[in-house]
């Protein structure tokens, strides 16, 4: 959790620690796997996986260009030069962007 909070502090995002914890718990043990714990922002297959498995299935959003725009926005918000785009932070930012905090309540 310290890494996630550090990244959010670094990019200047005021965060809800409770929601961040819930998002991280929702990812299960995958957050402890080095490869699965981050989002490969330059891999289109990975970004499609984020869209389909998280935005559409988990958050219940409808497919469309707004989802791709939101993903690109989060990549830019975290920064293209930031190597560690932690999945928990990525998903947290998307959850906030779409106002879907209720999914974690």
VMD Tcl script that draws the C-alpha trace (Angstrom):
set ca {
  {0.00 0.00 0.00}
  {2.89 2.35 0.68}
  {3.99 2.08 -2.97}
  {0.48 2.93 -4.18}
  {0.15 5.89 -1.86}
  {3.64 7.05 -2.84}
  {2.74 6.99 -6.52}
  {-0.50 8.89 -5.93}
  {1.39 11.47 -3.86}
  {4.04 11.72 -6.59}
  {1.44 12.50 -9.27}
  {-0.39 14.92 -6.96}
  {-3.63 13.00 -6.46}
  {-5.50 13.37 -3.19}
  {-6.85 9.90 -2.54}
  {-9.39 8.05 -0.44}
  {-7.23 5.54 1.43}
  {-10.25 3.33 2.22}
  {-11.24 3.06 -1.45}
  {-7.63 2.45 -2.50}
  {-7.45 -0.42 0.01}
  {-10.72 -1.90 -1.31}
  {-9.50 -1.71 -4.91}
  {-6.24 -3.41 -3.95}
  {-8.10 -6.15 -2.04}
  {-10.38 -6.63 -5.03}
  {-7.34 -7.54 -7.13}
  {-6.56 -10.42 -4.78}
  {-3.16 -12.09 -4.70}
  {-2.28 -10.83 -8.19}
  {-0.91 -7.63 -6.62}
  {1.96 -9.69 -5.21}
  {2.96 -10.98 -8.66}
  {5.53 -8.62 -10.18}
  {4.08 -8.88 -13.70}
  {0.39 -8.82 -12.76}
  {0.77 -5.98 -10.25}
  {1.45 -3.40 -12.96}
  {-0.26 -2.31 -16.16}
  {1.88 -2.44 -19.30}
  {0.64 0.78 -20.87}
  {2.46 0.19 -24.16}
  {0.82 -3.22 -24.71}
  {-2.55 -2.87 -26.47}
  {-3.57 -6.38 -25.39}
  {-3.03 -5.35 -21.77}
  {-5.05 -2.16 -22.21}
  {-7.86 -4.15 -23.85}
  {-7.78 -6.48 -20.85}
  {-8.16 -3.50 -18.50}
  {-11.11 -2.27 -20.55}
  {-12.88 -5.62 -20.83}
  {-12.16 -7.19 -17.46}
  {-12.27 -4.11 -15.27}
  {-14.24 -1.31 -16.88}
  {-16.89 -3.43 -18.59}
  {-17.15 -6.52 -16.36}
  {-16.28 -5.12 -12.92}
  {-17.56 -1.55 -13.16}
  {-20.44 -2.41 -15.50}
  {-19.68 0.27 -18.09}
  {-20.71 0.10 -21.74}
  {-17.99 -0.30 -24.36}
  {-17.17 2.76 -26.37}
  {-14.50 5.34 -27.13}
  {-14.95 6.94 -23.69}
  {-13.36 3.88 -22.10}
  {-10.29 4.04 -24.33}
  {-10.04 7.78 -23.69}
  {-10.22 7.21 -19.93}
  {-7.48 4.58 -20.07}
  {-5.27 6.91 -22.13}
  {-6.02 9.69 -19.66}
  {-4.89 7.57 -16.71}
  {-1.71 6.58 -18.57}
  {-0.98 10.28 -19.10}
  {-1.96 11.17 -15.54}
  {0.46 8.62 -14.10}
  {3.03 9.62 -16.70}
  {4.40 7.74 -19.67}
  {7.86 7.77 -18.11}
  {6.65 6.17 -14.86}
  {7.61 2.50 -15.11}
  {5.48 1.31 -12.22}
  {1.90 1.85 -13.26}
  {0.55 -0.15 -10.36}
  {-2.67 -1.94 -11.28}
  {-4.32 -0.95 -7.98}
  {-3.58 2.74 -8.62}
  {-4.61 2.45 -12.27}
  {-7.94 0.86 -11.31}
  {-8.43 3.32 -8.46}
  {-8.06 6.28 -10.85}
  {-10.47 4.70 -13.34}
  {-12.99 3.99 -10.57}
  {-12.86 7.63 -9.47}
  {-12.98 8.91 -13.06}
  {-16.26 7.08 -13.71}
  {-17.71 7.72 -10.23}
  {-18.07 3.99 -9.59}
  {-16.92 3.96 -5.95}
  {-20.20 2.23 -5.06}
  {-18.90 -0.97 -6.69}
  {-16.54 -1.29 -3.71}
  {-19.09 -0.56 -0.95}
}
mol new
graphics top color blue
foreach p $ca { graphics top sphere $p radius 0.5 }
foreach p [lrange $ca 0 end-1] q [lrange $ca 1 end] { graphics top cylinder $p $q radius 0.2 }
display resetview
